[in-house]
Amino acid sequence: MRLRAAWSSACLVRVAHPALSWGITLGLFLHSTDLRRQAERGDLLRPLLFLSLVLCSVLLYFAVSLMDPGYVEQDGDPKETVSEEEKAMISQQASTIRLRRCGYCLLKQPMRARHCQACRHCVRRYDHHCPWIENCVGERNHSVFIVYLAIQLVVLLWALLVAWSGLHFEQPSWAWLHRNLLLLLSFLVVAVFAVVVLLLLACHLYLASCNTTTWEFMSSHRISYLRECEAENPFDQGVFLNLWRFFCASRLVTWENLYAEGEGSAM
């Protein structure tokens, strides 16, 4: 019963996002905005580009919502295996790091993993569980999540300008309010979402540049491998390398190696 309720809630949230996106887009074209005037003149480049960005944001939303965020499947997960050359590079200090066993699913957690009670899985490089995408943000989908936020912010800011272009302010009257109510509400909703997405994007870009996560940033005093380490952030390798590995790495990382290096360099 609980699982069915969670599934129905997830479906409802995932339907709400495209419905809201396309509903606001339709409202922008129904009113006398710049996009509608350009479409009526036959200048279709900007209207089609705007529609393409909305479609891209919706597809990215479903991608980050439905993809595996980095679930820990089992002890010695084959997805996490490394080559013989990489094994030879693992320091003796890293090999002696004790990994904890999850108290919920009883799996041995890789470093930086955490159990999500909403998803009922341990997630590698756990960042947070996002109720808007009804999924965890972890090692596999964190970079996609940031790209989604960036595209969504562009769409929202553009929609804000388009909605503003259709609000022809006159002397306040019930007739004007009735005529522009939908566009005015769309403007306010888009403005609120734009501020939220901007703050989220700035926050996650900062976290990625430092090679840390929301969970580690907010709860460093509760996390044993951070509390016991002399280095403030043992995973930080500099802004450029952090961002390069975050956005361009195509495989899972053995965080115990970086932890051992960071802890060793601080001693």
Secondary structure as GFF3:
##gff-version 3
##sequence-region A 1 267
A	DSSP	alpha_helix	2	30	.	.	.	ID=ss1
A	DSSP	alpha_helix	34	40	.	.	.	ID=ss2
A	DSSP	alpha_helix	45	66	.	.	.	ID=ss3
A	DSSP	three_ten_helix	78	80	.	.	.	ID=ss4
A	DSSP	alpha_helix	84	89	.	.	.	ID=ss5
A	DSSP	alpha_helix	92	95	.	.	.	ID=ss6
A	DSSP	beta_strand	114	116	.	.	.	ID=ss7
A	DSSP	beta_strand	121	123	.	.	.	ID=ss8
A	DSSP	beta_strand	128	130	.	.	.	ID=ss9
A	DSSP	beta_strand	135	137	.	.	.	ID=ss10
A	DSSP	alpha_helix	142	166	.	.	.	ID=ss11
A	DSSP	alpha_helix	174	210	.	.	.	ID=ss12
A	DSSP	alpha_helix	214	218	.	.	.	ID=ss13
A	DSSP	alpha_helix	224	227	.	.	.	ID=ss14
A	DSSP	alpha_helix	239	248	.	.	.	ID=ss15
A	DSSP	alpha_helix	255	266	.	.	.	ID=ss16
###
